[in-house]
C-alpha cells in the first residue's frame, strides 16, 4: 500500500493547505515537488497527485520524467478541465485516476482511498472516451508480429475488464497478489501498453463476446 503522498505542482499557499489537509485526513506523509529534481529517488510506494496545469505544456520537463515510473507509483491527475482532450491522460504512465475541476475535496479524498486500495478512479464516461481514444491509436498502428497471450493472462485481463483490483483478481483466480502483479507486468510488456485502461481496451477488441 502507498505510504506517501507526492504533489507535483508549482507550489504556493493552496498546495500547502491542500496537502496539510490530505496528510491529516489520510494519515500519510507528503512532499511537494515543483521540478523533477525534487522527486524522491528511492523505490517506494507513492500516490502522486499531479496538478494538470503543471504538466499541460507540451515542453513540460515532467513528461520525460514520467516515463520511468515503476508499478509502485500511482498517478492521479488533479484539476482536469472537463472539456479537455484526453491526450495527457493517455500519454502518462500509471495514471490511476482523474479528478475534474468541479470535483469536491470529499471526492478527492474518497478517490485517493480507492486508489490506495488497488482500485482506479475514473467516471464511466471518461473510461469510455479513453477506450475509444486507445482503440483509434491501436487502429493507426500496424503490429509487426502476433502477440501471444497465455490462458492465465487472458483470465487476468478478463478480470480487469470488469473492474477488478489486484486483490480481487488474486481472490478470483486463487493467486497471490505478487503473482497477479507479475502477470500484469508481462501483459503490459507484451501488449506494449502503459496502464490497465489500455490493456482492457486491447482485450475488449480481441476477446469481445
C-alpha distance (Angstrom), angle and dihedral (degrees) to the residues before:
residue distance angle dihedral
X1 . . .
X2 3.80 . .
X3 3.78 113.0 .
X4 3.79 103.0 -175.0
X5 3.80 139.3 43.7
X6 3.81 118.5 -138.7
X7 3.80 120.6 -169.0
X8 3.79 117.8 -160.5
X9 3.79 107.5 -160.4
X10 3.79 143.7 116.5
X11 3.81 88.9 -89.8
X12 3.80 125.7 -129.4
X13 3.80 137.8 135.8
X14 3.82 95.0 -58.8
X15 3.81 92.5 54.0
X16 3.80 91.7 50.6
X17 3.80 92.8 47.0
X18 3.81 92.1 48.6
X19 3.80 94.0 49.5
X20 3.80 93.5 44.8
X21 3.79 88.7 54.6
X22 3.83 95.1 45.9
X23 3.79 91.9 44.8
X24 3.79 90.7 53.7
X25 3.82 94.6 43.2
X26 3.81 96.9 44.5
X27 3.82 97.2 33.3
X28 3.81 92.9 -126.9
X29 3.79 133.8 131.1
X30 3.79 116.5 -118.4
X31 3.78 144.4 -161.4
X32 3.80 131.8 -165.1
X33 3.81 116.4 -141.2
X34 3.79 121.2 -165.5
X35 3.82 95.9 174.7
X36 3.85 135.9 22.2
X37 3.80 90.2 -105.1
X38 3.82 89.0 65.2
X39 3.80 93.9 58.2
X40 3.83 115.8 107.1
X41 3.79 112.6 -105.5
X42 3.79 99.1 -155.9
X43 3.81 118.0 104.8
X44 3.79 99.5 -111.4
X45 3.79 141.7 137.9
X46 3.81 109.6 -88.9
X47 3.77 137.6 169.6
X48 3.80 103.1 -146.6
X49 3.80 116.7 -157.5
X50 3.80 109.8 -160.3
X51 3.79 120.4 -162.3
X52 3.80 104.6 -137.6
X53 3.81 92.6 -141.9
X54 3.81 89.3 59.3
X55 3.82 95.5 57.2
X56 3.79 102.3 28.9
X57 3.81 94.5 93.5
X58 3.80 113.4 93.9
X59 3.80 91.1 -133.3
X60 3.81 94.7 47.4
X61 3.85 109.9 143.3
X62 3.80 88.3 -137.5
X63 3.81 94.2 71.5
X64 3.79 93.7 71.0
X65 3.78 90.3 41.5
X66 3.81 94.3 56.4
X67 3.81 93.1 59.3
X68 3.84 98.2 80.6
X69 3.81 95.5 44.8
X70 3.79 110.0 137.1
X71 3.79 129.4 -138.5
X72 3.81 92.3 -96.3
X73 3.81 90.9 68.5
X74 3.80 118.8 82.6
X75 3.81 115.4 -162.9
X76 3.81 123.1 -152.8
X77 3.81 122.0 -174.5
X78 3.81 115.3 -141.7
X79 3.80 131.9 -158.2
X80 3.81 93.6 12.2
X81 3.84 112.5 175.0
X82 3.81 110.3 -117.9
X83 3.82 94.1 -134.4
X84 3.80 95.6 44.2
X85 3.84 119.7 117.2
X86 3.80 113.3 -104.7
X87 3.80 97.6 -126.6
X88 3.80 93.9 112.2
X89 3.81 92.4 48.8
X90 3.80 91.5 52.5
X91 3.81 95.2 42.7
X92 3.81 99.4 53.9
X93 3.79 122.0 82.7
X94 3.81 122.9 -118.6
X95 3.82 97.4 9.2
X96 3.81 104.7 169.1
X97 3.79 99.8 169.5
X98 3.78 147.9 7.7
X99 3.81 126.6 -146.9
X100 3.78 118.9 -164.6
X101 3.78 127.6 -140.9
X102 3.81 89.7 -105.6
X103 3.83 95.2 53.8
X104 3.79 116.9 112.1
X105 3.80 126.9 -124.6
X106 3.81 88.1 -109.8
X107 3.82 89.7 56.2
X108 3.81 90.2 50.9
X109 3.82 91.5 51.2
X110 3.81 91.9 48.4
X111 3.81 92.2 48.0
X112 3.81 93.3 49.8
X113 3.81 90.6 51.6
X114 3.82 90.5 51.0
X115 3.80 92.1 50.3
X116 3.82 90.7 47.5
X117 3.82 86.9 55.5
X118 3.80 90.9 55.4
X119 3.81 99.2 -96.4
X120 3.79 131.3 115.8
X121 3.80 130.5 -119.7
X122 3.81 113.0 -140.3
X123 3.77 128.2 129.2
X124 3.80 115.7 -119.6
X125 3.80 92.5 -111.2
X126 3.80 92.1 49.8
X127 3.81 91.7 50.3
X128 3.80 89.6 52.5
X129 3.79 92.3 50.0
X130 3.81 92.2 47.9
X131 3.78 91.7 50.3
X132 3.80 91.3 50.3
X133 3.80 90.5 48.6
X134 3.80 92.1 51.0
X135 3.81 92.2 45.7
X136 3.80 88.9 55.4
X137 3.79 90.4 50.9
X138 3.79 91.5 48.0
X139 3.78 90.2 48.7
X140 3.79 90.6 52.7
X141 3.81 93.0 52.7
X142 3.79 124.4 76.9
X143 3.81 112.8 -144.0
X144 3.78 113.8 -138.6
X145 3.80 96.7 -156.2
X146 3.78 139.7 23.0
X147 3.79 115.2 -93.4
X148 3.80 113.2 -127.6
X149 3.80 113.7 -150.9
X150 3.80 119.5 -178.1
X151 3.84 121.1 -128.9
X152 3.81 90.0 -110.3
X153 3.80 91.3 51.7
X154 3.81 88.6 51.3
X155 3.80 88.7 54.1
X156 3.80 90.4 51.0
X157 3.80 91.2 49.1
X158 3.80 90.7 48.7
X159 3.81 89.1 54.9
X160 3.81 91.3 48.8
X161 3.80 90.2 51.4
X162 3.81 90.7 63.5
X163 3.79 93.6 47.2
X164 3.81 102.3 -97.9
X165 3.80 118.6 164.8
X166 3.82 120.5 -136.8
X167 3.80 88.7 -96.1
X168 3.81 91.6 51.0
X169 3.82 91.7 49.6
X170 3.80 90.7 49.7
X171 3.81 91.3 51.4
X172 3.80 93.7 45.1
X173 3.81 95.9 48.2
X174 3.83 96.9 33.5
X175 3.80 93.2 -118.3
X176 3.78 135.0 130.8
X177 3.80 117.1 -102.5
X178 3.81 89.1 -117.5
X179 3.81 89.4 57.0
X180 3.81 89.7 49.9
X181 3.81 90.1 51.6
X182 3.80 89.4 50.1
X183 3.81 90.7 52.2
X184 3.80 90.4 49.1
X185 3.80 91.6 50.7
X186 3.80 90.7 52.3
X187 3.81 92.6 44.8
X188 3.81 93.3 50.8
X189 3.82 90.2 47.7
X190 3.81 94.3 48.7
X191 3.80 94.0 46.0
X192 3.81 93.3 39.9
X193 3.81 90.9 -130.6
X194 3.78 131.2 140.6
X195 3.78 104.8 -145.5
X196 3.82 147.8 9.2
X197 3.79 94.3 -89.7
X198 3.79 91.7 59.6
X199 3.82 91.9 44.0
X200 3.82 91.2 51.5
X201 3.80 90.5 48.4
X202 3.82 89.9 54.2
X203 3.80 91.0 47.3
X204 3.81 93.2 49.4
X205 3.79 91.8 50.2
X206 3.84 93.6 49.2
X207 3.81 103.9 31.6
X208 3.82 103.6 30.4
X209 3.77 114.1 150.2
